[in-house]
């Protein structure tokens, strides 16, 4: 397969606009995407910088708007916890300060337990009947970004046996020691 030709600034701009039309992206994601379409080296970096500046000036690329929208959608639609959204935004290249500011504002008045219960309801997860199901629910909630204190609180309200909870403690200790 023949490699795609390197793009000049206007070609790269058109490419970037089409990519942004398909879905919203962060500046870091756009830079990674454009990297393959320019010649390697300092000239390619200059073309990327100029293109990113132009896209930002036209209002098509804004990490603050991206972070706010992403956080709101993950919280309202997916019912994800604060930790998950923070991790996802960091992986997408949003700056630490912007992530903390956005998440702080979005999750300030959110009750994590209520959100975790909504997540369980959305995923149609019911009360566990044995240790294996309890561990599965714990993993699902940790993956969704909820704190272990909230998870244990929910499991205790479901009257999960103390043996199951202590087994989870052992699993958790094994994972943190690795």
C-alpha positions as CSV (number, residue, x, y, z in Angstrom):
1,X,0.0,0.0,0.0
2,X,1.4,3.4,-1.0
3,X,1.9,5.9,1.8
4,X,-0.3,8.9,1.8
5,X,1.4,12.1,0.6
6,X,2.5,14.7,3.0
7,X,0.2,17.7,3.3
8,X,0.9,21.4,3.3
9,X,-0.7,23.8,5.7
10,X,-4.0,24.3,3.8
11,X,-4.3,20.6,3.1
12,X,-3.6,19.7,6.7
13,X,-6.2,22.3,7.8
14,X,-8.8,20.7,5.6
15,X,-7.9,17.3,6.9
16,X,-8.1,18.5,10.5
17,X,-11.5,20.1,10.0
18,X,-12.9,16.9,8.5
19,X,-11.5,15.0,11.5
20,X,-13.1,17.4,13.9
21,X,-16.4,17.2,12.0
22,X,-16.5,13.4,12.7
23,X,-16.0,13.9,16.4
24,X,-14.7,16.3,19.0
25,X,-11.0,16.0,19.9
26,X,-8.4,17.5,22.2
27,X,-5.4,19.4,20.9
28,X,-3.1,16.5,21.8
29,X,-5.3,14.1,19.8
30,X,-5.3,16.4,16.8
31,X,-1.5,16.8,17.0
32,X,-1.1,13.0,17.0
33,X,-3.5,12.6,14.1
34,X,-1.8,15.3,12.0
35,X,1.7,13.9,12.8
36,X,1.3,11.1,10.2
37,X,0.2,13.5,7.5
38,X,3.2,15.9,7.5
39,X,6.9,15.4,6.7
40,X,9.0,14.3,9.7
41,X,11.2,16.9,11.3
42,X,11.0,20.6,12.3
43,X,9.2,21.7,9.1
44,X,6.4,19.2,9.8
45,X,6.1,20.5,13.4
46,X,5.9,24.1,12.2
47,X,3.0,23.1,9.8
48,X,1.2,21.3,12.7
49,X,1.7,24.3,15.0
50,X,0.4,26.8,12.4
51,X,-2.6,24.5,11.7
52,X,-3.5,24.1,15.3
53,X,-3.2,27.8,15.9
54,X,-5.6,28.5,12.9
55,X,-8.1,25.9,14.1
56,X,-8.1,27.4,17.6
57,X,-8.5,30.9,16.3
58,X,-11.5,29.8,14.3
59,X,-13.0,28.2,17.4
60,X,-13.0,24.6,16.3
61,X,-10.5,23.4,18.9
62,X,-10.8,24.2,22.6
63,X,-9.7,21.8,25.3
64,X,-11.7,23.6,28.0
65,X,-14.9,23.1,26.0
66,X,-14.0,19.5,25.2
67,X,-13.3,18.7,28.9
68,X,-16.5,20.3,30.0
69,X,-18.6,18.5,27.4
70,X,-16.8,15.1,27.9
71,X,-17.3,15.3,31.7
72,X,-20.9,16.3,31.5
73,X,-21.7,13.5,29.0
74,X,-19.9,10.8,30.9
75,X,-21.5,11.9,34.2
76,X,-25.1,12.2,32.8
77,X,-25.2,9.5,30.2
78,X,-22.7,6.8,31.3
79,X,-23.0,7.6,35.1
80,X,-19.3,7.4,35.5
81,X,-17.5,8.4,38.7
82,X,-15.0,11.1,39.1
83,X,-11.9,8.9,38.9
84,X,-12.9,7.4,35.6
85,X,-13.6,10.7,33.9
86,X,-10.3,12.2,35.3
87,X,-8.3,9.3,33.9
88,X,-10.0,9.4,30.5
89,X,-9.4,13.1,30.1
90,X,-5.7,12.7,31.1
91,X,-5.3,9.9,28.5
92,X,-6.8,12.2,25.9
93,X,-4.1,14.8,26.6
94,X,-6.0,17.4,28.5
95,X,-3.8,19.4,31.0
96,X,-3.9,18.4,34.7
97,X,-5.0,21.8,35.8
98,X,-7.8,21.9,33.3
99,X,-9.0,18.4,34.2
100,X,-9.0,19.2,37.9
101,X,-10.9,22.5,37.4
102,X,-13.5,20.9,35.1
103,X,-14.1,17.8,37.3
104,X,-14.2,19.9,40.4
105,X,-16.9,22.1,39.0
106,X,-18.9,19.2,37.5
107,X,-18.8,16.8,40.4
108,X,-18.9,19.4,43.2
109,X,-22.6,18.9,43.9
110,X,-22.8,15.3,42.9
111,X,-23.5,12.5,45.4
112,X,-21.2,9.7,44.4
113,X,-23.3,7.0,46.0
114,X,-26.4,8.1,44.0
115,X,-24.4,8.2,40.8
116,X,-23.0,4.7,41.6
117,X,-26.5,3.4,42.1
118,X,-27.6,5.0,38.8
119,X,-24.7,3.3,37.1
120,X,-25.7,-0.1,38.5
121,X,-29.3,0.5,37.4
122,X,-28.2,1.6,33.9
123,X,-26.1,-1.6,33.6
124,X,-29.0,-3.6,35.1
125,X,-26.8,-5.0,37.8
126,X,-28.7,-6.6,40.7
127,X,-27.8,-7.6,44.2
128,X,-25.1,-10.3,44.2
129,X,-25.9,-13.8,45.5
130,X,-22.3,-15.1,46.1
131,X,-18.7,-14.0,46.5
132,X,-18.0,-14.3,42.7
133,X,-20.8,-11.9,41.8
134,X,-19.8,-9.5,44.6
135,X,-16.3,-9.4,43.3
136,X,-17.6,-8.8,39.7
137,X,-19.8,-5.9,40.9
138,X,-16.9,-4.4,42.8
139,X,-14.6,-4.5,39.7
140,X,-17.3,-3.0,37.6
141,X,-17.8,-0.1,40.0
142,X,-14.0,0.5,40.4
143,X,-13.7,0.5,36.6
144,X,-16.6,3.0,36.4
145,X,-14.6,5.3,38.7
146,X,-16.2,5.0,42.1
147,X,-14.3,5.0,45.4
148,X,-14.1,1.8,47.4
149,X,-15.8,3.5,50.4
150,X,-18.9,4.1,48.3
151,X,-18.8,0.6,46.8
152,X,-18.6,-1.0,50.3
153,X,-21.4,1.2,51.5
154,X,-23.7,0.0,48.6
155,X,-22.7,-3.6,49.2
156,X,-23.4,-3.4,52.9
157,X,-26.8,-1.9,52.2
158,X,-27.4,-4.9,50.0
159,X,-26.7,-7.1,53.0
160,X,-23.7,-8.7,51.4
161,X,-22.1,-11.1,53.8
162,X,-19.1,-10.0,55.8
163,X,-17.2,-13.0,54.4
164,X,-17.7,-11.8,50.9
165,X,-16.6,-8.3,51.9
166,X,-13.5,-9.6,53.6
167,X,-12.7,-11.7,50.5
168,X,-12.9,-8.4,48.5
169,X,-10.5,-6.8,51.0
170,X,-8.0,-9.6,50.3
171,X,-8.3,-9.2,46.6
172,X,-7.9,-5.5,46.8
173,X,-4.8,-5.8,49.0
174,X,-3.3,-8.3,46.4
175,X,-3.9,-5.8,43.6
176,X,-2.4,-2.9,45.4
177,X,0.7,-4.8,46.4
178,X,1.5,-5.7,42.7
